[in-house]
């Protein structure tokens, strides 16, 4: 066979269309299918984690709305209190107000009539503590979900791995069609646990920072109000208007 013939054969072999290579099948992540085929402990774990995730978003939205409303009414109360120059004006400005500062001032007048500065500070600290507890309500749920959701997801992961080993023992083979479904069910619970815990950590730190700033501003304003109460001749009890009994008509002579 001549060299020319060999060259023609080689060119024909290279240029001839060959059979198309088999493409690898595309595998898509089917979360619904994983959930439907999972064992009931994993389904229970996933349902619990989804409920925790919904709680995180509901609590976070409610707390942000609550803090926004508290800061708005407190800012309005501070603007009104900035013009007060006496305890009587302080008492008058605190009436018919529903802000935290107004409740603190009301407690100072109700429980601190004629009291010294130490008692006034103690009354103010107790009133501020009550307001702080109200602002931090439901925060413990965010902390619980942030700390517990990853471990709840880890429980599903451990159970899924145990199920995978049981399937391997029953099928007497460690092929991917036997092991992969159980491993997928195991890892999906960890993913959902992290999806619930990460927003909980974020919102807890954010809301806690806003509550801390709010309480600090309230403490600073309360110190100014206490100083206004104790300075000058006007006392706390003198600021509260008293109703005097009307004078009796007559000669005013004492009866025998």
Secondary structure, DSSP 4 states (H G I P E B T S, - for coil): --HHHHHHHHHHHHHS--PPPPPPPPP---HHHHHHHS-HHHHHHHHHHHHHHHHHHHHHHHHHHHHHHHHHHHHHHHHHHTT--SHHHHHHHHTT--SHHHHHHHHHHHH-TT--HHHHHHHHHHHHHHHHHHHTTTHHHHHHHHHHHHHHHHHHHHHHHHHHHHHHHHHT---HHHHHHHHHHHHHHHHHHHHHHHHHHHHHHHHHHHHHHHHHHHHHHHHHHHHHHHSSS--HHHHS--PPPPPPPS--PPP-
